[in-house]
């Protein structure tokens, strides 16, 4: 007859608990930005103590994009990323800011300031940027006509069809003032 050991004959396992009753900690990920569970905070409540908006550089070449970082600083010392949930607005030569906080500069004819603002839960933060002119013939209506954009803007403003075409090119090449009635001397 085969004898099976009694339950009490087996060695007792050793267990340990390095958590606490009523709380837990750790990092949870589920295809979204990481969320931190904070021990000692019932229902994971928190108070925002500051809201910031930063970038690796405040200089942005025209027609390029850089990521902005919006962040909430919380009362327990943690930082919560907020770029993907903030509401974005801007002034100046900005082509747009996407939902993830990637800002894209428009083309400019000279270095031009811009401001991007993020808002979230009653907080707001602004970041001053400088859009850098890197091309001499890429601004709006005047792009690609072989006449420097600053010259066209000086004589015709920022969006005037008279600033393009063969007459404007002739005036620029000849060093004439295109605003005079006659561009040729008698």
Secondary structure, DSSP 4 states (H G I P E B T S, - for coil): -PPPPPGGGSPPP-----SBTTB--EEE-SSSS-EEE-TT-GGG---EEEEEEEES-SEEETT-EEEEEEEEEETTS-EEE-TTTSEEEEESSEEEE-TT-EEEEPP-SS-EEEEEEEEETTEEEEEEEEEEP--SS-SGGGTTSSS-HHHHHHHH-SS-GGGSSHHHHHHHHHT--TTSS-SS--
